[in-house]
């Protein structure tokens, strides 16, 4: 394989992975990482609390950039919609500055 074709392959891989673009629920590129993340499951951790509440709830879901937060929240949104609720999902591409330590 020539250097030009290797560079084309690397460029293709680099551009196929975008940590700023969340995966849609059921996307074939989704990889279940429960073993690495621990037992955290947004559908089980936040879903029942939202569904059972008699009042509006507001949830904060945090993690490192590119860790899959938006992807998981989109899965939760789909799950809630299937349960006949109307979730108000608002994603952001802006981080919150942390104070200096």
MDAnalysis code that builds the backbone (N, CA, C; Angstrom):
import MDAnalysis as mda
import numpy as np

u = mda.Universe.empty(303, n_residues=101, atom_resindex=np.repeat(np.arange(101), 3), trajectory=True)
u.add_TopologyAttr("name", ["N", "CA", "C"] * 101)
u.add_TopologyAttr("resid", np.arange(1, 102))
u.add_TopologyAttr("resname", ["UNK", "UNK", "UNK", "UNK", "UNK", "UNK", "UNK", "UNK", "UNK", "UNK", "UNK", "UNK", "UNK", "UNK", "UNK", "UNK", "UNK", "UNK", "UNK", "UNK", "UNK", "UNK", "UNK", "UNK", "UNK", "UNK", "UNK", "UNK", "UNK", "UNK", "UNK", "UNK", "UNK", "UNK", "UNK", "UNK", "UNK", "UNK", "UNK", "UNK", "UNK", "UNK", "UNK", "UNK", "UNK", "UNK", "UNK", "UNK", "UNK", "UNK", "UNK", "UNK", "UNK", "UNK", "UNK", "UNK", "UNK", "UNK", "UNK", "UNK", "UNK", "UNK", "UNK", "UNK", "UNK", "UNK", "UNK", "UNK", "UNK", "UNK", "UNK", "UNK", "UNK", "UNK", "UNK", "UNK", "UNK", "UNK", "UNK", "UNK", "UNK", "UNK", "UNK", "UNK", "UNK", "UNK", "UNK", "UNK", "UNK", "UNK", "UNK", "UNK", "UNK", "UNK", "UNK", "UNK", "UNK", "UNK", "UNK", "UNK", "UNK"])
u.atoms.positions = np.array([
    [0.852, -1.169, 0.000],
    [0.000, 0.000, 0.000],
    [0.902, 1.238, 0.000],
    [0.609, 2.166, -0.870],
    [1.438, 3.368, -0.981],
    [1.132, 4.331, 0.164],
    [2.058, 5.276, 0.383],
    [1.868, 6.284, 1.425],
    [0.616, 7.116, 1.184],
    [0.339, 7.398, -0.106],
    [-0.848, 8.198, -0.435],
    [-2.122, 7.464, -0.024],
    [-2.194, 6.159, -0.300],
    [-3.404, 5.416, 0.049],
    [-3.508, 5.204, 1.563],
    [-2.380, 5.039, 2.257],
    [-2.405, 4.932, 3.722],
    [-2.923, 6.239, 4.310],
    [-2.433, 7.367, 3.772],
    [-2.906, 8.663, 4.250],
    [-4.397, 8.840, 3.978],
    [-4.880, 8.346, 2.845],
    [-6.310, 8.429, 2.537],
    [-7.133, 7.619, 3.539],
    [-6.641, 6.427, 3.890],
    [-7.335, 5.584, 4.866],
    [-7.356, 6.277, 6.227],
    [-6.219, 6.797, 6.661],
    [-6.142, 7.481, 7.960],
    [-7.053, 8.707, 7.972],
    [-7.051, 9.461, 6.881],
    [-7.921, 10.635, 6.782],
    [-9.383, 10.220, 6.849],
    [-9.747, 9.133, 6.177],
    [-11.119, 8.635, 6.218],
    [-11.540, 8.227, 7.620],
    [-10.660, 7.531, 8.337],
    [-10.954, 7.108, 9.707],
    [-11.082, 8.328, 10.613],
    [-10.161, 9.253, 10.484],
    [-10.172, 10.461, 11.302],
    [-11.486, 11.221, 11.128],
    [-11.955, 11.334, 9.902],
    [-13.173, 12.096, 9.635],
    [-14.450, 11.309, 9.898],
    [-14.351, 9.997, 10.031],
    [-15.528, 9.181, 10.337],
    [-15.889, 9.254, 11.813],
    [-14.929, 9.604, 12.649],
    [-15.142, 9.671, 14.087],
    [-15.231, 11.135, 14.484],
    [-16.390, 11.537, 14.972],
    [-16.597, 12.929, 15.378],
    [-17.171, 12.944, 16.790],
    [-16.358, 13.240, 17.812],
    [-16.863, 13.216, 19.186],
    [-17.893, 14.306, 19.470],
    [-18.064, 15.246, 18.546],
    [-19.031, 16.314, 18.747],
    [-20.393, 15.981, 18.136],
    [-20.497, 14.844, 17.465],
    [-21.755, 14.439, 16.830],
    [-22.252, 13.173, 17.522],
    [-23.311, 13.298, 18.331],
    [-23.803, 12.104, 19.027],
    [-24.441, 11.116, 18.063],
    [-24.375, 9.859, 18.429],
    [-25.014, 8.810, 17.639],
    [-26.499, 8.779, 17.948],
    [-27.290, 8.507, 16.938],
    [-28.728, 8.336, 17.129],
    [-28.979, 6.971, 17.779],
    [-30.084, 6.843, 18.530],
    [-30.399, 5.542, 19.126],
    [-30.469, 4.447, 18.069],
    [-29.843, 3.331, 18.350],
    [-29.839, 2.204, 17.427],
    [-28.815, 2.292, 16.317],
    [-27.949, 3.306, 16.353],
    [-26.927, 3.458, 15.306],
    [-25.990, 2.252, 15.319],
    [-25.650, 1.727, 14.145],
    [-24.778, 0.549, 14.098],
    [-23.379, 0.810, 14.637],
    [-22.966, 2.061, 14.703],
    [-21.629, 2.385, 15.214],
    [-21.576, 2.394, 16.740],
    [-22.731, 2.323, 17.403],
    [-22.763, 2.362, 18.868],
    [-22.123, 1.106, 19.451],
    [-21.259, 1.300, 20.419],
    [-20.606, 0.201, 21.112],
    [-21.010, 0.279, 22.581],
    [-21.547, -0.797, 23.113],
    [-21.942, -0.813, 24.519],
    [-20.688, -0.844, 25.381],
    [-20.555, 0.124, 26.251],
    [-19.347, 0.251, 27.081],
    [-19.662, 0.084, 28.559],
    [-20.716, -0.637, 28.877],
    [-21.123, -0.784, 30.270],
    [-20.020, -1.404, 31.126],
    [-19.274, -2.337, 30.568],
    [-18.204, -2.976, 31.336],
    [-17.130, -1.966, 31.732],
    [-16.858, -1.006, 30.854],
    [-15.840, 0.000, 31.135],
    [-16.383, 1.117, 32.026],
    [-17.638, 1.477, 31.860],
    [-18.231, 2.579, 32.618],
    [-18.723, 2.146, 33.986],
    [-18.820, 0.865, 34.204],
    [-19.431, 0.386, 35.426],
    [-20.901, 0.103, 35.160],
    [-21.668, 0.054, 36.194],
    [-23.069, -0.319, 36.048],
    [-23.969, 0.858, 35.697],
    [-23.399, 2.014, 35.404],
    [-24.201, 3.187, 35.062],
    [-24.987, 2.926, 33.781],
    [-26.270, 3.194, 33.839],
    [-27.136, 3.041, 32.674],
    [-28.166, 4.153, 32.748],
    [-28.077, 5.090, 31.839],
    [-28.941, 6.266, 31.887],
    [-30.414, 5.882, 31.816],
    [-30.744, 4.817, 31.114],
    [-32.144, 4.388, 31.016],
    [-32.665, 3.917, 32.366],
    [-31.796, 3.268, 33.146],
    [-32.205, 2.767, 34.458],
    [-31.995, 3.790, 35.559],
    [-30.979, 4.644, 35.412],
    [-30.668, 5.616, 36.462],
    [-31.608, 6.819, 36.437],
    [-31.887, 7.352, 35.266],
    [-32.711, 8.556, 35.163],
    [-34.131, 8.270, 34.691],
    [-34.300, 7.268, 33.849],
    [-35.607, 6.982, 33.267],
    [-36.721, 6.789, 34.285],
    [-36.577, 5.866, 35.242],
    [-37.652, 5.658, 36.215],
    [-37.961, 6.897, 37.050],
    [-36.941, 7.645, 37.413],
    [-37.153, 8.867, 38.197],
    [-38.010, 9.862, 37.418],
    [-37.742, 9.991, 36.142],
    [-38.510, 10.907, 35.302],
    [-39.933, 10.384, 35.114],
    [-40.072, 9.104, 34.832],
    [-41.396, 8.532, 34.561],
    [-42.297, 8.511, 35.791],
    [-41.724, 8.321, 36.957],
    [-42.534, 8.179, 38.176],
    [-42.844, 9.509, 38.854],
    [-42.158, 10.552, 38.501],
    [-42.335, 11.835, 39.167],
    [-43.682, 12.454, 38.817],
    [-44.344, 13.027, 39.824],
    [-45.605, 13.735, 39.618],
    [-45.372, 15.214, 39.290],
    [-44.142, 15.616, 39.164],
    [-43.814, 17.000, 38.845],
    [-42.714, 17.007, 37.793],
    [-42.456, 18.159, 37.247],
    [-41.361, 18.282, 36.289],
    [-40.045, 17.979, 36.980],
    [-39.144, 17.355, 36.249],
    [-37.814, 17.093, 36.801],
    [-36.771, 17.705, 35.878],
    [-35.632, 17.946, 36.429],
    [-34.496, 18.459, 35.661],
    [-33.302, 17.582, 36.022],
    [-32.673, 16.998, 35.026],
    [-31.570, 16.070, 35.262],
    [-30.284, 16.637, 34.680],
    [-29.202, 16.453, 35.371],
    [-27.883, 16.836, 34.882],
    [-27.078, 15.558, 34.711],
    [-26.540, 15.375, 33.541],
    [-25.781, 14.159, 33.210],
    [-24.414, 14.612, 32.736],
    [-23.371, 14.288, 33.466],
    [-22.042, 14.819, 33.174],
    [-21.049, 13.726, 32.822],
    [-19.933, 14.137, 32.257],
    [-18.854, 13.222, 31.929],
    [-17.844, 13.901, 31.028],
    [-16.781, 13.199, 30.741],
    [-15.714, 13.728, 29.892],
    [-16.195, 13.913, 28.462],
    [-15.573, 14.851, 27.773],
    [-15.886, 15.113, 26.365],
    [-15.675, 13.846, 25.544],
    [-16.653, 13.519, 24.724],
    [-16.540, 12.353, 23.852],
    [-16.850, 11.031, 24.526],
    [-17.357, 11.071, 25.772],
    [-17.620, 9.836, 26.504],
    [-18.955, 9.193, 26.154],
    [-19.806, 9.918, 25.422],
    [-21.080, 9.346, 25.006],
    [-22.288, 9.876, 25.746],
    [-22.161, 11.012, 26.416],
    [-23.290, 11.567, 27.165],
    [-24.472, 11.875, 26.255],
    [-24.237, 12.599, 25.180],
    [-25.332, 12.969, 24.276],
    [-25.953, 11.735, 23.649],
    [-25.146, 10.768, 23.281],
    [-25.661, 9.524, 22.709],
    [-26.563, 8.823, 23.716],
    [-26.139, 8.736, 24.968],
    [-26.942, 8.080, 25.996],
    [-28.229, 8.860, 26.267],
    [-28.138, 10.194, 26.282],
    [-29.334, 10.997, 26.519],
    [-30.327, 10.889, 25.359],
    [-29.827, 10.732, 24.153],
    [-30.730, 10.516, 23.016],
    [-31.414, 9.155, 23.119],
    [-30.710, 8.164, 23.643],
    [-31.333, 6.861, 23.898],
    [-32.441, 7.002, 24.942],
    [-32.151, 7.788, 26.003],
    [-33.139, 8.022, 27.049],
    [-34.355, 8.762, 26.472],
    [-34.116, 9.759, 25.648],
    [-35.196, 10.519, 25.020],
    [-36.109, 9.589, 24.221],
    [-35.516, 8.715, 23.428],
    [-36.300, 7.750, 22.630],
    [-37.103, 6.828, 23.543],
    [-36.478, 6.344, 24.604],
    [-37.145, 5.455, 25.550],
    [-38.328, 6.165, 26.215],
    [-38.132, 7.427, 26.597],
    [-39.205, 8.189, 27.223],
    [-40.344, 8.472, 26.240],
    [-39.996, 8.752, 25.000],
    [-41.024, 8.982, 23.981],
    [-41.859, 7.718, 23.761],
    [-41.209, 6.565, 23.791],
    [-41.931, 5.294, 23.637],
    [-42.845, 5.017, 24.820],
    [-42.550, 5.660, 25.973],
    [-43.391, 5.514, 27.160],
    [-44.455, 6.617, 27.206],
    [-44.698, 7.267, 26.082],
    [-45.737, 8.293, 25.929],
    [-45.470, 9.539, 26.769],
    [-44.218, 9.902, 26.935],
    [-43.878, 11.165, 27.584],
    [-43.306, 12.111, 26.532],
    [-43.161, 13.354, 26.897],
    [-42.618, 14.354, 25.982],
    [-41.358, 14.939, 26.616],
    [-40.216, 14.315, 26.382],
    [-38.978, 14.839, 26.973],
    [-38.555, 16.130, 26.284],
    [-37.942, 16.994, 27.044],
    [-37.414, 18.248, 26.521],
    [-35.893, 18.147, 26.594],
    [-35.297, 17.595, 25.567],
    [-33.846, 17.385, 25.524],
    [-33.178, 18.606, 24.923],
    [-32.197, 19.133, 25.614],
    [-31.414, 20.259, 25.114],
    [-29.940, 19.916, 25.269],
    [-29.300, 19.625, 24.160],
    [-27.872, 19.362, 24.184],
    [-27.100, 20.663, 24.034],
    [-25.852, 20.621, 24.364],
    [-25.006, 21.798, 24.205],
    [-23.635, 21.369, 23.714],
    [-23.043, 22.197, 22.933],
    [-21.674, 21.946, 22.485],
    [-20.698, 22.811, 23.255],
    [-21.205, 23.528, 24.224],
    [-20.357, 24.434, 24.985],
    [-20.134, 23.858, 26.366],
    [-18.900, 23.858, 26.792],
    [-18.590, 23.394, 28.140],
    [-18.766, 24.511, 29.130],
    [-18.716, 24.151, 30.367],
    [-18.782, 25.136, 31.437],
    [-17.380, 25.279, 32.015],
    [-16.863, 26.497, 32.102],
    [-15.507, 26.654, 32.609],
    [-15.422, 26.248, 34.079],
    [-14.374, 25.562, 34.398],
    [-14.157, 25.152, 35.777],
    [-13.275, 26.185, 36.475],
    [-13.512, 26.414, 37.754],
    [-12.643, 27.357, 38.470],
    [-11.251, 26.770, 38.614],
    [-10.231, 27.623, 38.704],
    [-8.857, 27.098, 38.880],
    [-8.726, 26.432, 40.248],
    [-7.929, 25.399, 40.291],
    [-7.710, 24.678, 41.558],
    [-6.508, 25.199, 42.275],
])
